[in-house]
Amino acid sequence: MGNKAIKVTILVLLLLILVQSAAFAETRFNIPNIQLQIGDGVEGNEVGELETSLRILILLTVLSLAPAILILLTSFTRIAIVLSMIRRALATQTMPPNQVLIGLSIFLTIYIMSPVWGEINQEALQPYLNEEIGQEDAIDRGVEPLREFMFRHTREKDIALFINMSEGDRPNSREDIATYILIPAFVLSELKTAFQIGFIIFIPFIVIDMIVASTLMAMGMMMLPPVMISLPFKILLFVLVDGWYLVIKSLVETF
């Protein structure tokens, strides 16, 4: 009886599928008519509409570059690398998760860069919105606080490297250094500083790994992975010295 009911149900489903397929095949779809035309130009109000469209296009382009701007022109690079090295030194694999580390890096970047962004808002954005200055002046004023921030944390050696590779004239002052030269020099300096901090963080954890490995070897426990024993001790040490507090405090003070 049960098999008969199942067969009847399957037969009904097949009939419904056939009916819907027939109805779907008979349905007519209206394909929209698309035409491309080349006119003689724009006049009058159409010029304003074109300018608005171009501004929207430029705005979308800037928004698409926002992640790169956040990473390359701010303190985000140093913070993200150092936090990742802490996780690698602890050997906790994916703990804390990437989302936590990136989120913490973003908010620390906002905290560190808030004076710079406040100056940009006061000197460039607000005067431009109030129509007190033009677009070019707003860009020049807005870039200047970022340049000053990057100059403070960029080594002269890195700036000289890109100036020499560009084969340009030797600058006499900071104003003569182009922004496209300053940005890669700043990123290179940030990478070096981040790896220096990471090396210092690694040292105590490497000592713990060496002690645990030597102890296990002396006890003849060759098959036991030292990481399984050293991991709790490293976490305990990091918690006892309030490691997150010390690392974040040191990172913020470097800026």
C-alpha angles and dihedrals in degrees: 000000000000094000091050092053091050092051092050091050092051090049092052091049091051091051091050091050092051092049093049091046091053092048091047091051092051092051114105120216120210107225111208116246110241120194130182117204133180112211133193094257140281129288139180115350092006089070090059091048090052092051090050091050091050091050090051090049091051091048092052089049091053091048090052088054093047095099091052091047091050092050102041105034100042142049092272095101095058095043096048093049094048093049091049090051090052090057091047092049091051090049091220092141105213098000116137092032121239091251091059094047094046092046092050090047091052095050092045088051090052090050094049096042096044094098090051093048090046090055091048090051093049099042102034117009101047095045089049093049089048088052091240094127136024129252095261093050090048091053092048092049093045095052094049097073090048091050091050091051092049093047091055092057101035124094118232088229092062093047090049090051094059093039090055092046091050089055090219131141118290109260119237096202142005091271090063092058111094120230092236087061095044096052099060090041089053092049091049091051091048091052092052093047092048093051091048090054091045091053091054090049092051096055101078092044092050089052090054091049091051093049093049093046092049092048093050091048091051090051091050094242095138097153096055112094109237090217091068091057099037096048096073091046092051092049090047092051092047092051095045094053091043090242100184091053093050095045096047092044092050092046094051092046091055088068 
